[in-house]
């Protein structure tokens, strides 16, 4: 089975959440990492009331998860050098004291995934092979 993933700049994560992600203490299910990037698994349960009661996700992170799920991506790659998401996504600085940048809503461009399906807003999707063993993704090699 081939799955898509959302490639997302870590600049869209609040600094505290970004730190937790790097340290492996975020509420996400980690499925891979390399020196800079983290791959996490998300599904509808990630945004369920029960899950959010246990581990609150910042609104900006919930918005990224919803965007991924709406575009049939169950994996998100958070990458410091990854692309910025177009549309109404906040950009955070490394320093908690700096004011985040929230762009004015603008018309969204029609981007295409690697399978040719429209994403509705510019984003990058790639492919991962799904392994039957314990729900992990196999065959992924970080750079």
PyMOL commands that set and color helices and strands:
alter all, ss='L'
color gray80, all
select helices_A, chain A and resi 10-12+15-23+44-47+49-54+59-70+133-135
alter helices_A, ss='H'
color red, helices_A
select strands_A, chain A and resi 2-9+29-33+38-41+73-79+90-91+101-102+124-130+137-138
alter strands_A, ss='S'
color yellow, strands_A
deselect
rebuild
show_as cartoon
